[in-house]
Amino acid sequence: MKGLGVGVRGQGHDMEDPIGIEKIVHGQRWGEFHNGYFSDLAILRPLVDAALRVLAESPADVVVDLGGGTGFLLSQLASKGIGAATTLINVDCSDVQLAFKDTVGIIRVHSSIGEFCRTDVAAVDQSFLLLMRSVLHYFGEDGLLPLLRHLRDQARDGEFFVHQSASFEAEKDAACLNALYRHMRTRKWYPTVNHLKSCLMKSGWRVTDTIEAPSLVLTSEDLGLRYALDARDIARIQDAMVDEFGGESRVFRLTPSGFQADLHYRIITCVATSP
């Protein structure tokens, strides 16, 4: 998760800002949240390696992490020597996230992803690599395709977009997590892998590689804090999930204190292509 605005420039898909209630887990607390998933070097490594493979084959003048939060991903690329001749830019709209870490050599840009424009952050003749980690679900079902098209508009033919996005192989697993988030009163939405790839293709992104990333185990305790859910909310959600899914599936299960859910991730490498 990162801080981000969800409106897409030139599109009518604005949603309420989802960052307000989530700022309680931003900044220093974010590294420890969800059992430290987003600050674990071993968990991050496959995404770092995917970005390094692209840069080895197609060097970029500018690397932009969209919704980059505290700058953890870019800091790891910097530790690998990326940044000596490459500009590293962290775009995020959570001031708390951006303020937490000040890695030398990383430029912080306080902006929504929907308003991101390459000409706002770098020279016209510079080449780009776009990165993203656990962000697409913030745009909801209706906002996914417009957002991907907006990002494609910011890329030139042959430039790459490497992202770790939550998605599910099975439709029923995606439906289960989407029901859970709907009951938590958030408009976040998770696609199937096939649907996500279809949206990428329709947006002008050709998928060149897809690998699995470590899953994130979500607990009702963490979700309760993140989404301001009290004990009555947790009980209500448990009852609703039992009614809809029997209380247990491959990605959801009841626990003595509430529930757990598994968020599946894929790391997808894409290249911008002409229609």
Secondary structure, DSSP 8 states (H G I E B T S, - for coil): --------TTSS-----SSTGGGGG-GGGGGGHHHHGGG-HHHHHHHHHHHHHHHHHS--SEEEEET-TTSHHHHHHHHTTTTSSSEEEEEES-HHHHHH---TTEEEEE--STT--HHHHS-TT--EEEEEES-GGGGHHHHHHHHHHHHHHHS-TT-EEEEEEE-BSSHHHHHHHHHHHHHTT------BHHHHHHHHHHTTEEEEEEEEEEEEEEEHHHHHHHTT--HHHHHHHHHHHHHHHTTB-SSEEEETTEEEEEEEEEEEEEEE---
